Amino acid sequence: MSGKVHVMDHPLVAHKMTVLRDKNTSVKVFREIVSEVGMLITYEATRDLPLTTKEVETPICATTAPTLKGKKFAVVPILRAGLGLVEGVLNMVPNARIGHIGMYRDEETLEPHTYFCKLPKDISEREVMVVDPMLATGGSAEAAISELKQRGCTTIKLMVLLAAPEGIKRIQDAHPDVDIYCGAVDECLNENGYIVPGLGDAGDRIFGTK
């Protein structure tokens, strides 16, 4: 069974995605909106976090109220563009640990190569959210998830702003146990491996390098 694809069906996400698509959006605004959308998607992606209860004193009386069970959580951005989503995740899950997986894409084959991997020592015990703004060919995400599975991770989700059908299929074929959370699904990839209509190179737009 393939992992589910959760597309954010929310007016705020739809509006913010349009701001990101606009080529005239400034670096500052682009960066802020990426973080905001990341926060909104995290809200949905953490819907199944387990709860327990605790005793608290309200200003009125004592009561038993829900609280997170304390399941260990980690966010792992795919460098460098994935860094833009980390703040949004941490705004929702402040105690999350952060790992980093660095990848570059061969411009000829479009295949990813890992050049850096630094993860929390107990990563195998954590629920992991891999974050990257774009799921285009799916190569980087597939490789990052494989790297995490090699480290013993068993509960992995993938969070992206934009996905192409080709990338979704690749993840579902390679990692059918991984759910995908995205702001929108676009039409296709062009001959250069960019999502159409997309929003351009997310890393360049986040860091102002183009």
Secondary structure, DSSP 8 states (H G I E B T S, - for coil): ----EEE---HHHHHHHHHHH-TTS-HHHHHHHHHHHHHHHHHHHTTT--EEEEEEE-SS-EEEEEEE----EEEEEEETTTHHHHHHHHHH-TT-EE-EEEEEE-TTT--EEEEEEE--TTGGGSEEEEE-SEESSSHHHHHHHHHHHHTT---EEEEEEEE-HHHHHHHHHH-TT-EEEEEEE-SEE-TTS-EES--S-HHHHHHT--
